[in-house]
Amino acid sequence: MNFEGKNAVFELIGSNKTIEKICIQDKTTDQKLREIVSLAQDKHVKLEFISKQALDKISETGHHQGVIAVATDFVYADLDGVVESKRKEGRRVLLVLLDNVVDPHNLGSIIRVCECAGVTAVVIPKNRSAVVNETVARISAGALAHLPVCKVTNMAQTIKELKAKNIWVYSADMDGTPMYETDLSGDIALIVGSEGFGVSPLIKKESDGVVSIPMFGKVNSLNASISAGIVVYEAVRQQLNKE
């Protein structure tokens, strides 16, 4: 798949992902693009200098910013392996599970905020979900190169398996207990739904509880990525206070 944009490509080079080549605008004076060239050369990544018109032709997002990296197809992480690795490090598990998030822009934004917050992994279902593609990579602003994304066949079954591993699972929805009144300081999985439908009834039923974001204005809904960020950082705050 292609990673487009300066931040996405810069972060990709610094990760352990396999890069086939980087196509970069020739005769550029952009400082960030020059930094990408220097870093790619240090990492012995193949560089191709081509015109902006040529980049426009191969761009799938229309927002390449003068650079496109061609990487191996995205490999989803194994959820069990990610959880086990985190516990071996002696660190708390903080997962974000997505239910009915079909907009790739929302998925990219959620990945970005989760990576910034130190989330263990983002988990998406096989069906009824956006998939990791070029748009998600661009919107994540490079976070996709560092944060594991897991894909599961059955989200309800996955929740049961997480609970068996002593991971508390909470759905984030409007009809829940205020998040400030819920203990989110242990090993936690937070479920975020779409703006239009929220978390599905089946998934809510499988959860240990439902947490809500207090609303004080006249608009009673938030973008999925904003909701994810608010709830995730409340969990981070509680975890830090418990250390």
C-alpha positions in Angstrom: 0.0 0.0 0.0 1.0 3.6 -0.4 1.8 6.1 2.4 1.2 9.6 1.2 2.2 12.9 2.8 5.3 14.2 4.5 4.4 13.2 8.1 3.1 9.7 7.1 6.3 8.9 5.1 8.7 10.4 7.6 7.2 8.2 10.4 7.1 5.2 8.1 10.9 5.4 7.5 11.5 5.5 11.2 9.4 2.4 11.8 10.3 -1.3 11.1 8.0 -1.5 8.1 9.4 -2.7 4.8 9.5 0.0 2.2 9.9 -0.9 -1.5 10.7 2.7 -2.6 10.0 6.3 -2.0 8.8 8.6 -4.9 9.7 12.2 -4.1 9.2 15.4 -6.1 12.4 16.4 -7.9 14.1 19.7 -7.6 12.3 20.4 -4.3 13.3 23.1 -1.9 10.9 21.9 0.9 12.9 21.4 4.1 10.8 18.5 5.3 11.1 16.7 2.0 14.9 17.2 2.2 14.8 15.6 5.7 12.9 12.6 4.2 15.6 12.2 1.5 18.4 12.3 4.1 16.7 9.8 6.4 15.9 7.5 3.5 19.5 7.6 2.4 20.6 6.8 5.9 18.2 3.8 6.0 19.3 2.7 2.5 15.7 3.0 1.1 15.4 3.3 -2.6 14.5 6.8 -3.8 13.0 7.9 -7.1 12.9 11.6 -8.0 9.9 12.3 -10.2 7.9 15.3 -11.3 4.8 16.6 -9.4 2.7 15.6 -12.4 3.9 12.0 -12.1 3.2 12.0 -8.4 -0.3 13.3 -9.1 -0.9 10.3 -11.4 0.0 7.7 -8.8 -1.5 9.4 -5.8 -4.7 7.7 -4.5 -5.6 10.4 -2.0 -4.8 13.6 -4.0 -2.8 14.9 -1.0 0.7 13.5 -1.5 2.6 16.8 -0.5 5.4 15.8 -2.8 6.2 12.4 -1.5 4.7 8.8 -1.7 6.2 5.7 -0.1 5.4 2.3 -1.6 5.4 -0.2 1.3 4.4 -3.8 1.6 0.7 -4.4 2.2 -0.4 -3.6 5.6 -0.2 -6.5 8.1 -2.7 -6.6 10.9 -1.3 -7.5 14.3 -2.3 -10.5 16.3 -4.4 -9.4 19.3 -3.4 -12.2 21.7 0.2 -11.6 20.9 -0.1 -7.8 21.4 -1.8 -8.3 24.8 0.8 -10.9 25.9 3.7 -8.8 24.9 2.4 -5.8 26.8 1.8 -7.8 30.0 5.3 -9.3 29.7 6.6 -5.7 29.8 4.7 -5.3 33.1 2.5 -2.5 31.6 -1.3 -2.1 31.7 -3.3 -3.0 28.6 -5.4 -0.3 27.1 -7.3 -1.4 23.9 -9.7 0.6 21.7 -12.3 -1.6 19.9 -14.3 0.0 17.1 -17.9 -0.9 16.3 -19.5 0.2 13.0 -16.8 2.9 12.3 -16.9 2.8 8.5 -15.4 6.2 7.7 -11.7 5.9 6.9 -11.1 9.5 8.0 -12.5 8.6 11.5 -10.4 5.4 11.6 -7.3 7.4 10.7 -8.0 10.1 13.3 -8.7 7.4 16.0 -5.4 5.7 15.2 -3.6 9.0 15.6 -5.1 9.9 19.0 -4.7 6.4 20.3 -1.0 6.3 19.3 -0.4 9.7 21.0 -2.1 8.3 24.2 0.0 5.1 24.2 -2.9 2.8 23.5 -1.8 -0.9 23.2 -3.8 -1.5 20.0 -6.8 -0.6 18.0 -9.2 -3.5 17.1 -11.5 -3.5 14.2 -14.0 -6.1 13.0 -13.7 -8.0 9.7 -17.1 -6.7 8.6 -18.9 -3.3 8.9 -15.7 -1.4 9.3 -13.3 0.8 7.5 -10.1 -1.0 6.5 -6.5 0.3 6.7 -5.8 2.0 3.3 -4.0 5.0 1.9 -6.5 7.5 3.3 -6.3 6.0 6.8 -2.5 6.1 6.6 -2.5 9.8 5.5 -5.1 10.9 8.2 -3.2 9.1 10.9 -0.2 11.5 10.2 2.3 8.7 10.6 0.7 7.0 13.7 -0.2 3.9 11.7 3.6 3.1 11.4 3.8 2.7 15.2 0.4 1.5 16.5 -0.7 -2.1 16.1 -4.1 -2.5 14.4 -5.8 -5.9 14.8 -8.7 -7.3 12.8 -11.0 -9.8 14.3 -13.7 -12.0 12.8 -16.3 -11.7 15.6 -16.2 -8.7 17.9 -18.7 -10.2 20.4 -16.5 -13.4 20.8 -13.4 -11.2 21.0 -15.0 -9.3 24.0 -15.6 -12.6 25.7 -12.0 -13.7 25.2 -10.7 -10.4 26.5 -12.9 -10.7 29.7 -11.5 -14.2 30.2 -8.0 -12.5 30.2 -9.2 -10.2 33.1 -9.5 -7.2 30.8 -12.5 -5.1 31.7 -14.6 -4.1 28.7 -16.6 -0.9 28.6 -18.8 0.5 25.8 -18.7 4.3 25.4 -22.3 5.5 24.8 -24.7 8.2 25.9 -26.7 6.1 28.3 -23.9 5.0 30.5 -22.3 5.9 33.8 -20.2 9.1 33.6 -16.7 8.1 32.8 -15.3 10.0 35.8 -17.3 7.7 38.1 -16.0 4.5 36.5 -12.7 2.8 37.4 -10.7 2.7 34.2 -7.3 2.3 35.9 -6.7 -1.4 35.2 -6.4 -3.5 32.1 -9.2 -1.9 29.9 -10.8 -2.3 26.5 -12.9 0.7 25.4 -15.5 0.2 22.6 -16.3 3.2 20.4 -19.2 3.2 18.0 -20.1 5.3 15.0 -21.6 8.8 15.2 -24.9 7.7 13.6 -25.5 4.4 15.4 -23.3 4.2 18.4 -22.3 0.9 19.9 -24.6 -1.9 18.8 -27.0 -3.5 21.4 -25.2 -6.9 21.1 -21.8 -5.4 21.8 -23.1 -3.4 24.7 -24.7 -6.5 26.2 -21.4 -8.3 26.1 -19.6 -5.4 27.8 -18.9 -5.2 31.6 -20.5 -1.7 31.6 -21.3 1.4 29.6 -19.5 4.8 30.2 -20.6 8.1 29.0 -19.0 11.5 28.3 -20.9 14.2 30.3 -22.6 16.7 27.9 -23.4 20.2 29.0 -24.2 21.9 25.7 -27.1 21.9 23.3 -25.5 19.5 20.9 -25.6 16.0 22.3 -23.2 14.1 20.0 -19.5 14.1 19.2 -17.4 12.9 16.3 -16.2 9.3 16.8 -12.6 10.2 16.9 -13.2 13.0 19.4 -15.2 10.7 21.6 -12.4 8.1 21.5 -9.8 10.7 22.4 -11.8 11.9 25.5 -12.5 8.5 26.9 -9.0 7.2 26.2 -7.3 10.1 27.9 -9.6 9.7 30.9 -8.4 6.1 31.2 -4.8 7.3 30.8 -5.4 9.9 33.6 -6.7 7.3 35.9 -3.9 4.9 35.1 -1.2 7.5 35.8 -2.8 8.5 39.1 -2.7 4.8 40.2 1.0 4.4 39.5 
